[in-house]
Amino acid sequence: MRGEWRSVPGARRDFNDIHPDMEVTISGGTPGLVSPTLTAKTPAFVGAAGAGGISGAASFAEWYTDVPGTNLSA
């Protein structure tokens, strides 16, 4: 496999600079913020609001869905 390119399907999202979870500087990691099982094929935020620089479950869900005026997928 060395030297071969593999294609991995996925989406990239560019968020505007006013999203509460983006453009925030945090140091270190915070374990236990995301459920170990997927919900509707996406991760679910299960931490406390504000933990790890994530403002809450609703803003975290925007990381995995297209939201007009909030992010742009490619």
TORROVEX-30621 format. One line per field, with one value per residue (C-alpha): x, y, z; residue in one letter; chain; residue number from 1. Coordinates in nm, 4 decimals, padded with zeros to 6 digits. Layout:
BEGIN
east c(X, ...) .
north c(Y, ...) .
up c(Z, ...) .
res c(a, ...) .
chain c(A, ...) .
n c(NUM, ...) .
This chain:
BEGIN
east c(00.0000, 00.2979, 00.2931, -00.0724, -00.3375, -00.6680, -00.9866, -01.1876, -01.5361, -01.6326, -01.7317, -01.5351, -01.7147, -01.5870, -01.7521, -01.8031, -01.5948, -01.8908, -01.9725, -01.9368, -01.7237, -01.4814, -01.1875, -01.1592, -00.8216, -00.8143, -00.5270, -00.5269, -00.8048, -01.1284, -01.2275, -01.5897, -01.7444, -01.8675, -02.0871, -01.9048, -02.1941, -02.3152, -02.6587, -02.7930, -02.4373, -02.2912, -02.1262, -02.3384, -02.2134, -02.2747, -02.0527, -02.1444, -02.2078, -01.8822, -01.6601, -01.3718, -01.4672, -01.7966, -02.0928, -02.3482, -02.5141, -02.6887, -02.3699, -02.1812, -02.4467, -02.3726, -02.0251, -02.1844, -02.4709, -02.5008, -02.6425, -02.7004, -02.5319, -02.3239, -02.1057, -02.0249, -01.9543, -01.7277) .
north c(00.0000, 00.2282, 00.5084, 00.4588, 00.7247, 00.6275, 00.8276, 00.8717, 01.0195, 01.3013, 01.6635, 01.9684, 02.2630, 02.6180, 02.8089, 03.1814, 03.3559, 03.4246, 03.0560, 03.0076, 02.6926, 02.8198, 03.0540, 02.9632, 02.8835, 02.6015, 02.3990, 02.0298, 01.7825, 01.7171, 01.3491, 01.2364, 01.5128, 01.2885, 00.9791, 00.6560, 00.5637, 00.7508, 00.9091, 00.9311, 00.8626, 01.1610, 01.2012, 01.3389, 01.5901, 01.4633, 01.6979, 02.0006, 02.3219, 02.5136, 02.2111, 02.1816, 02.5088, 02.3619, 02.5814, 02.2985, 02.0107, 02.2347, 02.4119, 02.0807, 01.9314, 02.2138, 02.0667, 01.7731, 01.9377, 02.2166, 02.5314, 02.8274, 03.1412, 02.9385, 02.7061, 02.6151, 02.2549, 02.1299) .
up c(00.0000, 00.0373, -00.2146, -00.3079, -00.2551, -00.1015, -00.1279, 00.1910, 00.1509, 00.3808, 00.4090, 00.5119, 00.6655, 00.6924, 00.9768, 01.0014, 01.2644, 01.4948, 01.5620, 01.9400, 01.9071, 01.6434, 01.6760, 02.0464, 02.1966, 02.4504, 02.5857, 02.6621, 02.6025, 02.7850, 02.7798, 02.7904, 02.5795, 02.2986, 02.3217, 02.2325, 01.9981, 01.6907, 01.6674, 01.3098, 01.1852, 01.3709, 01.7114, 01.9969, 02.2518, 02.6051, 02.8049, 03.0089, 02.8161, 02.7809, 02.8480, 02.6060, 02.4396, 02.3112, 02.3963, 02.3909, 02.2065, 01.9503, 01.8419, 01.8352, 01.6022, 01.3559, 01.3102, 01.1253, 00.9335, 00.6797, 00.8383, 00.6043, 00.7336, 00.9809, 00.7741, 00.4160, 00.3168, 00.0407) .
res c(m, r, g, e, w, r, s, v, p, g, a, r, r, d, f, n, d, i, h, p, d, m, e, v, t, i, s, g, g, t, p, g, l, v, s, p, t, l, t, a, k, t, p, a, f, v, g, a, a, g, a, g, g, i, s, g, a, a, s, f, a, e, w, y, t, d, v, p, g, t, n, l, s, a) .
chain c(A, A, A, A, A, A, A, A, A, A, A, A, A, A, A, A, A, A, A, A, A, A, A, A, A, A, A, A, A, A, A, A, A, A, A, A, A, A, A, A, A, A, A, A, A, A, A, A, A, A, A, A, A, A, A, A, A, A, A, A, A, A, A, A, A, A, A, A, A, A, A, A, A, A) .
n c(1, 2, 3, 4, 5, 6, 7, 8, 9, 10, 11, 12, 13, 14, 15, 16, 17, 18, 19, 20, 21, 22, 23, 24, 25, 26, 27, 28, 29, 30, 31, 32, 33, 34, 35, 36, 37, 38, 39, 40, 41, 42, 43, 44, 45, 46, 47, 48, 49, 50, 51, 52, 53, 54, 55, 56, 57, 58, 59, 60, 61, 62, 63, 64, 65, 66, 67, 68, 69, 70, 71, 72, 73, 74) .
